[in-house]
């Protein structure tokens, strides 16, 4: 399916949505994905999901925040990111389908912080930055734990922003989220050549886990 790009005005400036639609008549929900503070929608995990999920009836919307569209190198403050995401939401919901909010790193934080108020059907957190590298005392766990909707976390096994074993309540039945580890992967889900799995296999873990989780969501 061909993609299309849509510009949306927000209080923070012009944002952009790149739509990767499911086949006509076959979409059951929209997965909206924001990028991180250090890159855009070209991230390997976002591109892999956009390529794989439409065949599963998922329309993927890759969202570029205004600071990125404007060509700036430094991300806006969290409050401004949230404002931009809120202003984009009507466009994301326009197809009339349930919308799962998500993103990688800073984009995952935005999705968690706004999910309840926007009525998101779920949250997909890719490489959630649990804390700054080397600063576990600066935990952002409250954002993840407070999402208030069904949440899936995909985390690299060697992510310096939070390894899987650092996440609170991991594996507990009462944990308000599911967590899938991407073995050997860093914050960008890159795996070293000497790892026991390939880059392609790491991306297959991500796309398979997300497709399966979205298929189980009661939407």
C-alpha positions as a Markdown table, in Angstrom:
| # | Residue | x | y | z |
|---|---|---|---|---|
| 1 | Unk | 0.0 | 0.0 | 0.0 |
| 2 | Unk | 1.2 | 3.5 | -0.8 |
| 3 | Unk | 1.9 | 6.0 | 2.0 |
| 4 | Unk | 0.6 | 9.5 | 2.3 |
| 5 | Unk | 1.8 | 12.5 | 4.3 |
| 6 | Unk | -0.5 | 14.9 | 6.2 |
| 7 | Unk | 0.5 | 18.2 | 7.8 |
| 8 | Unk | -1.2 | 19.2 | 11.1 |
| 9 | Unk | -1.0 | 22.6 | 12.8 |
| 10 | Unk | -0.3 | 22.5 | 16.5 |
| 11 | Unk | 0.4 | 25.1 | 19.2 |
| 12 | Unk | 4.0 | 24.2 | 18.8 |
| 13 | Unk | 4.1 | 24.6 | 15.0 |
| 14 | Unk | 3.5 | 22.3 | 12.1 |
| 15 | Unk | 3.6 | 18.5 | 12.7 |
| 16 | Unk | 3.5 | 15.8 | 10.2 |
| 17 | Unk | 1.9 | 12.3 | 10.0 |
| 18 | Unk | 3.0 | 9.7 | 7.5 |
| 19 | Unk | 0.2 | 7.2 | 7.1 |
| 20 | Unk | 1.0 | 3.5 | 6.3 |
| 21 | Unk | -2.6 | 2.2 | 5.7 |
| 22 | Unk | -3.9 | -1.3 | 6.1 |
| 23 | Unk | -5.6 | -2.7 | 2.9 |
| 24 | Unk | -8.9 | -0.9 | 2.1 |
| 25 | Unk | -11.7 | -2.2 | 4.4 |
| 26 | Unk | -9.3 | -4.3 | 6.4 |
| 27 | Unk | -8.1 | -1.9 | 9.1 |
| 28 | Unk | -9.2 | -2.6 | 12.7 |
| 29 | Unk | -7.2 | 0.1 | 14.5 |
| 30 | Unk | -4.6 | 2.8 | 14.1 |
| 31 | Unk | -1.2 | 2.6 | 15.8 |
| 32 | Unk | 0.2 | 6.1 | 16.2 |
| 33 | Unk | 4.0 | 6.2 | 16.8 |
| 34 | Unk | 6.1 | 9.2 | 17.8 |
| 35 | Unk | 9.9 | 9.4 | 17.5 |
| 36 | Unk | 12.5 | 9.9 | 20.1 |
| 37 | Unk | 14.5 | 13.0 | 21.1 |
| 38 | Unk | 17.6 | 12.0 | 19.2 |
| 39 | Unk | 16.0 | 11.1 | 15.8 |
| 40 | Unk | 12.9 | 10.9 | 13.6 |
| 41 | Unk | 10.6 | 8.4 | 12.1 |
| 42 | Unk | 13.5 | 6.8 | 10.2 |
| 43 | Unk | 14.3 | 4.8 | 13.3 |
| 44 | Unk | 14.7 | 1.1 | 12.5 |
| 45 | Unk | 11.9 | -0.1 | 14.9 |
| 46 | Unk | 9.4 | 2.5 | 13.6 |
| 47 | Unk | 10.1 | 1.6 | 10.0 |
| 48 | Unk | 9.9 | -2.1 | 10.7 |
| 49 | Unk | 6.5 | -1.8 | 12.3 |
| 50 | Unk | 5.2 | 0.5 | 9.5 |
| 51 | Unk | 6.2 | -2.1 | 7.0 |
| 52 | Unk | 4.9 | -5.2 | 8.8 |
| 53 | Unk | 1.7 | -4.2 | 10.5 |
| 54 | Unk | -0.6 | -3.1 | 7.7 |
| 55 | Unk | -0.9 | -6.7 | 6.6 |
| 56 | Unk | -2.3 | -7.5 | 10.1 |
| 57 | Unk | -5.1 | -4.9 | 9.7 |
| 58 | Unk | -3.2 | -2.2 | 11.5 |
| 59 | Unk | -2.9 | 1.3 | 10.0 |
| 60 | Unk | 0.4 | 2.8 | 11.2 |
| 61 | Unk | 0.7 | 6.6 | 11.6 |
| 62 | Unk | 4.3 | 7.8 | 12.1 |
| 63 | Unk | 4.2 | 11.2 | 13.8 |
| 64 | Unk | 6.9 | 13.9 | 13.5 |
| 65 | Unk | 6.8 | 16.4 | 16.2 |
| 66 | Unk | 7.0 | 20.2 | 15.2 |
| 67 | Unk | 10.6 | 20.6 | 16.4 |
| 68 | Unk | 11.6 | 17.8 | 14.0 |
| 69 | Unk | 9.6 | 19.2 | 11.1 |
| 70 | Unk | 11.2 | 22.6 | 11.7 |
| 71 | Unk | 14.6 | 21.0 | 11.3 |
| 72 | Unk | 15.7 | 21.7 | 14.9 |
| 73 | Unk | 18.4 | 19.4 | 16.4 |
| 74 | Unk | 17.2 | 19.7 | 20.0 |
| 75 | Unk | 13.8 | 18.3 | 21.1 |
| 76 | Unk | 11.2 | 20.5 | 22.7 |
| 77 | Unk | 10.4 | 20.3 | 26.4 |
| 78 | Unk | 8.1 | 17.5 | 27.6 |
| 79 | Unk | 5.1 | 19.9 | 28.1 |
| 80 | Unk | 5.5 | 21.1 | 24.5 |
| 81 | Unk | 5.8 | 17.6 | 23.1 |
| 82 | Unk | 2.5 | 16.7 | 24.9 |
| 83 | Unk | 0.8 | 19.8 | 23.5 |
| 84 | Unk | 1.8 | 18.8 | 20.0 |
| 85 | Unk | 0.6 | 15.2 | 20.5 |
| 86 | Unk | -2.8 | 16.4 | 21.9 |
| 87 | Unk | -3.3 | 18.7 | 18.9 |
| 88 | Unk | -2.5 | 15.8 | 16.5 |
| 89 | Unk | -5.0 | 13.4 | 18.1 |
| 90 | Unk | -8.1 | 14.4 | 16.1 |
| 91 | Unk | -6.3 | 13.7 | 12.9 |
| 92 | Unk | -5.1 | 10.3 | 14.2 |
| 93 | Unk | -8.7 | 9.5 | 15.3 |
| 94 | Unk | -10.3 | 10.8 | 12.0 |
| 95 | Unk | -10.3 | 7.3 | 10.3 |
| 96 | Unk | -12.9 | 6.4 | 13.0 |
| 97 | Unk | -10.9 | 3.5 | 14.4 |
| 98 | Unk | -9.5 | 2.9 | 17.9 |
| 99 | Unk | -6.1 | 4.5 | 18.3 |
| 100 | Unk | -3.2 | 2.9 | 20.2 |
| 101 | Unk | -0.7 | 5.6 | 21.2 |
| 102 | Unk | 2.9 | 4.8 | 21.1 |
| 103 | Unk | 6.4 | 5.8 | 20.3 |
| 104 | Unk | 10.1 | 5.2 | 21.0 |
| 105 | Unk | 12.0 | 6.7 | 23.9 |
| 106 | Unk | 10.7 | 10.3 | 24.4 |
| 107 | Unk | 7.7 | 9.4 | 22.2 |
| 108 | Unk | 6.8 | 6.6 | 24.5 |
| 109 | Unk | 6.9 | 8.9 | 27.5 |
| 110 | Unk | 4.5 | 11.3 | 25.6 |
| 111 | Unk | 2.1 | 8.4 | 24.9 |
| 112 | Unk | 2.1 | 7.3 | 28.5 |
| 113 | Unk | 1.5 | 10.8 | 29.9 |
| 114 | Unk | -1.5 | 11.5 | 27.6 |
| 115 | Unk | -3.1 | 8.1 | 27.0 |
| 116 | Unk | -5.9 | 8.3 | 29.5 |
| 117 | Unk | -7.0 | 11.9 | 28.7 |
| 118 | Unk | -7.0 | 11.2 | 25.0 |
| 119 | Unk | -8.9 | 7.9 | 25.3 |
| 120 | Unk | -6.1 | 5.8 | 23.7 |
| 121 | Unk | -7.0 | 2.1 | 23.3 |
| 122 | Unk | -3.5 | 1.1 | 24.6 |
| 123 | Unk | 0.1 | 2.2 | 24.7 |
| 124 | Unk | 3.1 | 0.8 | 22.9 |
| 125 | Unk | 6.4 | 1.9 | 24.6 |
| 126 | Unk | 9.5 | 1.2 | 22.5 |
| 127 | Unk | 12.8 | 1.6 | 24.3 |
| 128 | Unk | 11.1 | 3.3 | 27.3 |
| 129 | Unk | 13.8 | 5.6 | 28.9 |
| 130 | Unk | 13.3 | 4.4 | 32.5 |
| 131 | Unk | 16.1 | 6.7 | 33.6 |
| 132 | Unk | 19.0 | 8.7 | 32.1 |
| 133 | Unk | 22.1 | 6.5 | 31.5 |
| 134 | Unk | 23.9 | 5.8 | 34.7 |
| 135 | Unk | 21.3 | 7.6 | 36.8 |
| 136 | Unk | 18.8 | 4.9 | 38.0 |
| 137 | Unk | 17.8 | 7.2 | 40.9 |
| 138 | Unk | 16.2 | 9.5 | 38.3 |
| 139 | Unk | 13.4 | 7.0 | 37.6 |
| 140 | Unk | 10.5 | 7.8 | 35.2 |
| 141 | Unk | 8.6 | 4.7 | 36.2 |
| 142 | Unk | 5.6 | 6.7 | 37.4 |
| 143 | Unk | 4.9 | 7.8 | 33.8 |
| 144 | Unk | 4.8 | 4.1 | 32.6 |
| 145 | Unk | 2.9 | 2.9 | 35.6 |
| 146 | Unk | 0.4 | 5.7 | 35.3 |
| 147 | Unk | -0.5 | 5.2 | 31.6 |
| 148 | Unk | -3.9 | 3.8 | 32.8 |
| 149 | Unk | -4.4 | 1.6 | 29.7 |
| 150 | Unk | -3.1 | -1.7 | 28.4 |
| 151 | Unk | 0.6 | -1.2 | 27.8 |
| 152 | Unk | 3.3 | -3.2 | 26.0 |
| 153 | Unk | 7.0 | -2.4 | 26.5 |
| 154 | Unk | 9.7 | -3.5 | 24.1 |
| 155 | Unk | 13.1 | -3.1 | 25.7 |
| 156 | Unk | 16.6 | -3.9 | 24.5 |
| 157 | Unk | 18.6 | -6.3 | 26.8 |
| 158 | Unk | 21.5 | -3.8 | 27.0 |
| 159 | Unk | 19.6 | -0.5 | 26.9 |
| 160 | Unk | 21.5 | 2.0 | 29.1 |
| 161 | Unk | 18.3 | 3.9 | 29.6 |
| 162 | Unk | 16.9 | 0.9 | 31.5 |
| 163 | Unk | 17.6 | -2.8 | 31.1 |
| 164 | Unk | 14.5 | -5.1 | 31.3 |
| 165 | Unk | 15.4 | -6.4 | 34.8 |
| 166 | Unk | 15.3 | -2.8 | 36.1 |
| 167 | Unk | 11.6 | -2.4 | 35.3 |
| 168 | Unk | 9.3 | -2.4 | 38.4 |
| 169 | Unk | 7.1 | -5.4 | 38.8 |
| 170 | Unk | 8.4 | -7.1 | 35.7 |
| 171 | Unk | 6.8 | -10.6 | 35.5 |
| 172 | Unk | 4.3 | -10.0 | 38.3 |
| 173 | Unk | 0.7 | -10.7 | 37.5 |
| 174 | Unk | -0.4 | -7.3 | 38.9 |
| 175 | Unk | 2.1 | -5.4 | 36.7 |
| 176 | Unk | 0.1 | -2.8 | 34.7 |
| 177 | Unk | 2.1 | -3.6 | 31.5 |
| 178 | Unk | 3.7 | -6.4 | 29.6 |
| 179 | Unk | 7.4 | -6.4 | 28.8 |
| 180 | Unk | 9.2 | -8.1 | 26.0 |
| 181 | Unk | 13.0 | -8.2 | 26.0 |
| 182 | Unk | 14.9 | -7.8 | 22.7 |
| 183 | Unk | 18.0 | -9.7 | 23.4 |
| 184 | Unk | 21.4 | -8.0 | 22.9 |
| 185 | Unk | 19.7 | -4.8 | 21.7 |
| 186 | Unk | 20.7 | -1.3 | 22.7 |
| 187 | Unk | 18.4 | 1.8 | 23.0 |
| 188 | Unk | 18.0 | 2.0 | 19.2 |
| 189 | Unk | 17.4 | -1.8 | 19.1 |
| 190 | Unk | 20.8 | -2.3 | 17.3 |
| 191 | Unk | 22.5 | -5.6 | 18.0 |
| 192 | Unk | 26.3 | -6.1 | 17.8 |
| 193 | Unk | 27.6 | -8.4 | 15.1 |
| 194 | Unk | 29.0 | -10.7 | 17.8 |
| 195 | Unk | 25.6 | -11.2 | 19.4 |
| 196 | Unk | 23.8 | -14.5 | 19.3 |
| 197 | Unk | 21.1 | -13.1 | 17.0 |
| 198 | Unk | 21.0 | -10.9 | 13.9 |
| 199 | Unk | 19.5 | -7.4 | 13.4 |
| 200 | Unk | 16.8 | -8.9 | 11.3 |
| 201 | Unk | 15.9 | -11.3 | 14.0 |
| 202 | Unk | 15.7 | -8.5 | 16.6 |
| 203 | Unk | 13.3 | -6.6 | 14.4 |
| 204 | Unk | 11.2 | -9.7 | 13.9 |
| 205 | Unk | 10.9 | -10.0 | 17.7 |
| 206 | Unk | 9.6 | -6.5 | 17.8 |
| 207 | Unk | 7.1 | -6.8 | 14.9 |
| 208 | Unk | 5.9 | -10.2 | 16.1 |
| 209 | Unk | 5.4 | -9.2 | 19.7 |
| 210 | Unk | 3.5 | -6.0 | 18.7 |
| 211 | Unk | 1.3 | -7.7 | 16.1 |
| 212 | Unk | 0.4 | -10.4 | 18.6 |
| 213 | Unk | -0.3 | -7.9 | 21.4 |
| 214 | Unk | -2.4 | -5.7 | 19.2 |
| 215 | Unk | -4.4 | -8.7 | 18.0 |
| 216 | Unk | -5.3 | -9.5 | 21.6 |
| 217 | Unk | -6.5 | -6.0 | 22.5 |
| 218 | Unk | -10.2 | -5.8 | 23.1 |
| 219 | Unk | -11.0 | -3.1 | 20.6 |
